[in-house]
Amino acid sequence: MKKHALKVVPLDPRTYKLGAVFQLPEVGSIPTEFEIPIQFYKDQGSSDKCAAYASCEVSEDQEGVELNPDYTFAVGKDIENGDVMGFGLSLIDIAKAHCKVGAIEQSQVPKDIDVDDPKYRYIKNWPTDLLPKAFDHKKNSYFQIQKVYGQDWFDSIKSSLYKFRDKKNTVLFGVLWDWPVNRVFIENFSPDGTGHAMKIFGWCTRNGVEYLKAQQSWGKKAGEKSVHYFSREVINKSVDIFGAIMFNDMTRQDIEWYLNNQIKETDNWITVVFKIAKISKVIELLKKLIGVQQELDKIVPPEPEVVIKKDNMLLQKFCLAIQAHEGWVEGEIINEK
């Protein structure tokens, strides 16, 4: 049976979906080439720690400091609650490691620790004073990349990257790696490879073909100075298997509030009010706050007209919004002198 350093496990359906909370740009509205510059280079060697290496590369883009993947791998193994000496981790377990504990800086690793010693796959063997240091680089949440606007995975990843470009949020994903390490352009999908985690940080067009740019965790000897160019076919088939994840600064409490009320971060305050409160309660609140009992009574169906004082512009906007939201009979707003 083939060993996968990145384990093939189904994504938890409870995982937050990026498009359910954030309004992502359509691919036609974003640049034809884009990237978030690479800050640090890592080499995992022949280890099974690709998920930790790639996820730390993703985290480093926001943290701006080099992180140690060996500590995070041990945290992930503890979260996995399986065989610590077993091969590899999944995207979900490593994402949880970053959100529950975080990561330590490379400079914080004690000099007497040999990270290749198998005992350091156990988090209990790491110094306990590293834990509060790891909290400094803890992520608030992670989202699963979601297909949006009928786009495929390839274009939806582009939309997600560009949405969070100012925060330098890159994408953690997995492939079935089955190519020479020095191969630059990865054109054709192979079902026979082994699970391997990488970071997507941009896209470009070469010879008329569009590619997503991904950083390898085998140092600058891999690809084009650690960069591989993945075709649409390889990306779409790989994400079908492993999914793709992005860290986010939004807290779980805020995410739950958005999801429970079916609100997106781009909703204006009027839309938010309609989504979290019944129209009857909105009307009742307006009556108390503005004191226009008679005018508000006239917007209750089936009255087709709304009579509002001319200087009550806020109330006018609210009433128009109520009419539009409820699909009531068309009527005009008549301003009283």
C-alpha positions as CSV (number, residue, x, y, z in Angstrom):
1,M,0.0,0.0,0.0
2,K,1.4,3.4,-1.0
3,K,2.3,5.8,1.7
4,H,1.1,9.4,1.4
5,A,3.0,12.2,3.2
6,L,-0.2,14.2,2.6
7,K,-3.0,11.9,3.6
8,V,-6.0,11.5,1.4
9,V,-8.9,12.1,3.7
10,P,-12.3,13.6,3.0
11,L,-12.7,17.2,4.0
12,D,-15.0,17.7,7.0
13,P,-18.4,19.1,5.6
14,R,-18.4,21.4,8.6
15,T,-15.3,23.2,7.4
16,Y,-16.1,26.8,6.6
17,K,-16.5,27.7,3.0
18,L,-14.8,30.8,1.8
19,G,-17.5,31.9,-0.6
20,A,-20.2,31.6,2.1
21,V,-18.8,34.6,4.0
22,F,-16.7,36.6,1.6
23,Q,-17.7,38.1,-1.7
24,L,-14.9,37.0,-4.1
25,P,-14.1,38.8,-7.3
26,E,-15.0,37.1,-10.6
27,V,-12.0,35.9,-12.5
28,G,-12.8,38.2,-15.4
29,S,-12.2,41.2,-13.2
30,I,-8.7,40.3,-11.9
31,P,-5.3,40.7,-13.5
32,T,-3.9,38.1,-16.0
33,E,-0.8,37.7,-13.9
34,F,-0.3,38.0,-10.2
35,E,1.8,36.7,-7.3
36,I,2.5,37.2,-3.6
37,P,6.3,37.2,-3.4
38,I,8.0,34.2,-1.7
39,Q,9.7,35.2,1.5
40,F,11.5,32.0,2.7
41,Y,12.6,28.7,1.2
42,K,12.4,25.4,3.0
43,D,13.8,21.9,2.3
44,Q,12.0,18.9,3.9
45,G,14.4,16.4,2.5
46,S,13.0,12.9,2.5
47,S,10.8,13.5,5.5
48,D,7.0,13.0,5.5
49,K,6.4,16.6,6.9
50,C,5.3,18.3,3.6
51,A,2.0,19.4,5.2
52,A,3.9,21.2,8.0
53,Y,6.4,22.7,5.6
54,A,3.9,24.0,3.1
55,S,1.5,25.3,5.8
56,C,4.3,27.2,7.5
57,E,5.2,28.7,4.1
58,V,1.6,29.8,3.9
59,S,1.6,31.2,7.4
60,E,5.0,33.0,6.9
61,D,3.4,35.1,4.1
62,Q,1.2,36.8,6.7
63,E,3.6,36.6,9.7
64,G,6.6,37.9,7.9
65,V,9.0,35.7,10.0
66,E,10.5,32.3,9.3
67,L,8.6,29.5,11.1
68,N,9.7,26.1,12.1
69,P,7.7,23.3,10.6
70,D,8.9,20.5,12.8
71,Y,7.2,21.8,15.9
72,T,4.0,22.3,14.0
73,F,4.2,18.8,12.6
74,A,4.4,17.5,16.2
75,V,1.3,19.5,17.1
76,G,-0.5,18.1,14.1
77,K,0.4,14.6,15.0
78,D,-1.0,15.2,18.5
79,I,-4.2,16.6,17.0
80,E,-4.5,13.6,14.6
81,N,-4.6,11.4,17.7
82,G,-3.3,8.4,15.7
83,D,0.1,6.7,15.3
84,V,2.7,9.4,15.9
85,M,5.2,7.4,14.0
86,G,2.7,6.8,11.2
87,F,3.4,8.4,7.8
88,G,2.3,12.0,7.1
89,L,-0.6,14.3,8.0
90,S,-3.8,15.6,6.3
91,L,-4.5,19.2,5.3
92,I,-7.2,19.5,8.0
93,D,-5.0,18.2,10.8
94,I,-2.2,20.7,10.0
95,A,-4.6,23.5,9.6
96,K,-6.0,22.7,13.0
97,A,-2.5,22.8,14.4
98,H,-2.0,26.4,13.2
99,C,-5.4,27.4,14.6
100,K,-5.2,25.7,18.0
101,V,-1.5,26.2,18.8
102,G,0.3,28.1,16.0
103,A,4.0,27.9,15.1
104,I,7.3,28.8,16.6
105,E,9.9,30.9,14.9
106,Q,12.9,29.2,13.4
107,S,15.2,31.2,15.7
108,Q,13.3,30.0,18.8
109,V,14.2,26.3,18.3
110,P,16.7,25.3,21.0
111,K,20.1,24.5,19.5
112,D,20.3,21.1,21.3
113,I,17.2,19.8,19.5
114,D,17.8,17.5,16.6
115,V,14.5,17.8,14.6
116,D,15.3,14.7,12.7
117,D,15.3,12.6,15.9
118,P,12.0,10.6,15.8
119,K,11.3,11.6,19.5
120,Y,10.5,15.1,18.3
121,R,7.5,13.8,16.4
122,Y,5.9,13.8,19.9
123,I,5.0,17.3,21.1
124,K,5.5,16.2,24.7
125,N,9.3,16.1,24.0
126,W,9.5,19.7,23.0
127,P,10.2,22.3,25.7
128,T,6.9,23.5,27.3
129,D,8.1,27.2,27.2
130,L,7.7,27.1,23.4
131,L,3.9,26.9,23.7
132,P,3.2,30.6,24.5
133,K,5.7,31.6,21.7
134,A,3.7,29.5,19.2
135,F,0.5,31.3,20.3
136,D,2.1,34.5,18.8
137,H,1.6,33.0,15.4
138,K,-1.7,31.2,15.8
139,K,-4.3,31.6,13.1
140,N,-7.9,32.5,14.0
141,S,-9.5,30.2,11.4
142,Y,-9.2,28.4,8.1
143,F,-11.6,28.2,5.2
144,Q,-12.0,25.6,2.4
145,I,-11.7,27.2,-1.0
146,Q,-15.1,27.0,-2.7
147,K,-16.1,27.0,-6.3
148,V,-17.8,30.3,-7.1
149,Y,-19.7,31.8,-10.1
150,G,-19.6,28.5,-11.9
151,Q,-15.9,28.7,-12.0
152,D,-13.6,25.6,-11.7
153,W,-11.1,25.1,-8.9
154,F,-8.4,26.8,-10.9
155,D,-10.2,30.1,-11.3
156,S,-11.8,29.9,-7.8
157,I,-8.3,29.7,-6.3
158,K,-7.3,32.8,-8.4
159,S,-10.4,34.7,-7.1
160,S,-9.5,33.7,-3.5
161,L,-5.9,34.8,-3.8
162,Y,-6.8,38.1,-5.3
163,K,-9.5,38.8,-2.7
164,F,-7.0,38.6,0.1
165,R,-3.9,40.0,-1.7
166,D,-3.5,42.8,0.8
167,K,-3.3,40.4,3.6
168,K,-0.9,38.1,1.7
169,N,-3.1,35.1,2.2
170,T,-1.8,32.2,0.1
171,V,-3.4,28.8,-0.5
172,L,-2.5,25.4,0.9
173,F,-3.3,22.5,-1.4
174,G,-2.2,19.0,-2.2
175,V,-1.2,17.0,-5.4
176,L,-0.4,13.4,-6.2
177,W,3.3,14.1,-6.9
178,D,4.6,12.0,-9.7
179,W,7.2,14.2,-11.6
180,P,10.9,14.8,-11.4
181,V,11.7,17.4,-8.7
182,N,13.4,19.6,-11.3
183,R,10.3,19.6,-13.6
184,V,9.1,23.2,-14.0
185,F,5.9,22.9,-15.9
186,I,3.4,20.3,-14.5
187,E,1.1,19.8,-17.4
188,N,-0.6,16.4,-17.0
189,F,-2.3,14.9,-14.0
190,S,-1.0,11.5,-12.7
191,P,-3.2,9.3,-10.5
192,D,-0.2,7.2,-9.5
193,G,1.7,9.8,-7.5
194,T,2.0,10.2,-3.7
195,G,0.2,12.9,-1.7
196,H,2.2,16.0,-1.3
197,A,1.3,19.4,0.1
198,M,2.3,22.7,-1.5
199,K,1.6,26.4,-1.4
200,I,-0.1,28.3,-4.3
201,F,1.0,32.0,-4.4
202,G,0.0,33.3,-7.8
203,W,-0.7,32.7,-11.5
204,C,0.8,33.6,-14.9
205,T,0.6,32.8,-18.6
206,R,3.4,31.1,-20.5
207,N,3.2,30.4,-24.3
208,G,-0.5,31.1,-24.2
209,V,-1.2,28.7,-21.4
210,E,-2.3,29.8,-17.9
211,Y,-0.7,28.2,-14.9
212,L,-1.0,28.5,-11.1
213,K,2.4,29.1,-9.4
214,A,3.2,26.8,-6.4
215,Q,6.1,26.8,-4.1
216,Q,7.9,23.5,-3.5
217,S,9.3,22.5,0.0
218,W,12.4,20.9,-1.5
219,G,14.5,24.1,-1.6
220,K,15.7,26.1,-4.6
221,K,16.8,22.9,-6.4
222,A,13.2,22.1,-7.2
223,G,11.5,23.5,-10.3
224,E,12.4,27.0,-11.1
225,K,14.1,28.1,-7.9
226,S,11.4,26.1,-5.9
227,V,8.5,27.2,-8.1
228,H,6.4,24.8,-10.2
229,Y,3.8,25.9,-12.8
230,F,0.6,23.8,-12.6
231,S,-1.9,23.4,-15.4
232,R,-5.6,23.8,-15.1
233,E,-6.1,20.0,-15.4
234,V,-3.6,19.2,-12.6
235,I,-5.1,21.8,-10.3
236,N,-8.7,20.8,-10.8
237,K,-8.1,17.0,-10.4
238,S,-5.8,17.5,-7.4
239,V,-8.2,19.8,-5.5
240,D,-11.0,17.3,-6.1
241,I,-8.9,14.8,-4.1
242,F,-7.3,17.0,-1.4
243,G,-9.2,20.2,-1.3
244,A,-7.5,23.6,-0.8
245,I,-7.4,25.7,2.3
246,M,-6.7,29.4,3.2
247,F,-6.1,30.8,6.7
248,N,-8.1,33.9,7.8
249,D,-8.1,36.5,10.5
250,M,-11.8,36.2,11.2
251,T,-12.6,34.5,14.5
252,R,-14.8,31.4,14.7
253,Q,-17.4,33.4,16.7
254,D,-17.6,36.0,13.9
255,I,-17.8,33.3,11.2
256,E,-20.6,31.5,13.0
257,W,-22.5,34.8,13.3
258,Y,-22.2,35.5,9.5
259,L,-23.2,31.9,8.6
260,N,-26.1,31.6,11.0
261,N,-27.6,34.8,9.7
262,Q,-26.6,34.2,6.0
263,I,-24.7,37.4,6.0
264,K,-21.6,38.2,3.8
265,E,-18.9,40.7,4.7
266,T,-20.0,43.0,1.9
267,D,-23.7,43.3,3.1
268,N,-24.7,46.8,4.0
269,W,-26.4,47.7,7.3
270,I,-29.9,47.6,5.8
271,T,-29.4,44.1,4.4
272,V,-28.0,42.9,7.7
273,V,-31.0,44.2,9.6
274,F,-33.4,42.4,7.2
275,K,-31.5,39.2,7.6
276,I,-31.2,39.1,11.3
277,A,-34.6,40.5,12.2
278,K,-38.1,40.0,11.1
279,I,-39.7,42.8,9.1
280,S,-42.3,43.3,11.8
281,K,-39.6,43.9,14.4
282,V,-37.8,46.4,12.1
283,I,-41.1,48.3,11.7
284,E,-41.7,48.2,15.4
285,L,-38.2,49.6,16.1
286,L,-38.6,52.4,13.6
287,K,-41.8,53.4,15.2
288,K,-40.1,53.8,18.5
289,L,-37.0,55.5,17.3
290,I,-38.5,57.9,14.8
291,G,-41.9,58.4,16.2
292,V,-43.9,58.4,12.9
293,Q,-46.7,56.1,13.8
294,Q,-49.1,57.4,11.1
295,E,-46.6,57.4,8.3
296,L,-45.3,53.9,9.1
297,D,-48.8,52.4,9.3
298,K,-49.3,53.4,5.7
299,I,-46.5,51.1,4.4
300,V,-48.1,48.0,5.7
301,P,-49.6,46.0,2.8
302,P,-51.8,46.3,0.8
303,E,-51.4,50.1,0.8
304,P,-49.6,51.1,-2.4
305,E,-48.4,54.5,-1.3
306,V,-46.0,55.6,1.4
307,V,-46.3,59.1,2.8
308,I,-43.2,60.3,4.6
309,K,-42.1,63.7,5.6
310,K,-39.6,65.3,3.3
311,D,-36.8,65.7,5.8
312,N,-37.0,62.1,6.9
313,M,-34.5,60.8,4.3
314,L,-33.3,57.9,6.6
315,L,-36.8,56.7,7.0
316,Q,-37.4,57.0,3.3
317,K,-34.5,54.7,2.5
318,F,-35.7,52.2,5.1
319,C,-39.2,52.1,3.7
320,L,-37.9,51.6,0.2
321,A,-35.7,48.8,1.3
322,I,-38.6,47.2,3.1
323,Q,-40.8,47.4,0.0
324,A,-38.0,45.9,-2.2
325,H,-37.2,43.2,0.3
326,E,-40.8,42.0,0.7
327,G,-41.8,42.4,-3.0
328,W,-44.8,44.6,-2.1
329,V,-47.2,46.3,-4.5
330,E,-45.4,49.1,-6.3
331,G,-46.1,52.6,-5.0
332,E,-44.4,55.9,-5.0
333,I,-43.0,57.9,-2.1
334,I,-44.9,61.2,-1.8
335,N,-43.1,64.0,0.0
336,E,-45.2,66.2,2.2
337,K,-44.4,69.9,2.3
